[in-house]
Amino acid sequence: MSDVEDVGEARGGRSLHQLRVREWVGGAINSVGRNDAHVVSSVFDIHETDAGIPVKPTRKFTVVGRMAAAETRLHYNVVYRFSTVGDAITIKAPRL
């Protein structure tokens, strides 16, 4: 497992703790037309309550690879939001 850094308390009107992982937490990178794609930077932050319930994870990472004989760099910024943590959910099959 990657090292987890306690960044401190987050702002926003309630007590949230910010934890950070600077290593890529994920599998192999697959990109159409880019078989040499790889992650060159990654920051994964998790904001959680005093009880350890995740509220808002964010992930920022950069992928580099070659496309059409030129190096291509893609930057991603992903924000996840959780609500009603602990409540049961129903996942319905999609209509075909």
PyMOL commands that set and color helices and strands:
alter all, ss='L'
color gray80, all
select strands_A, chain A and resi 4-10+16-21+38-48+54-67+70-79
alter strands_A, ss='S'
color yellow, strands_A
deselect
rebuild
show_as cartoon
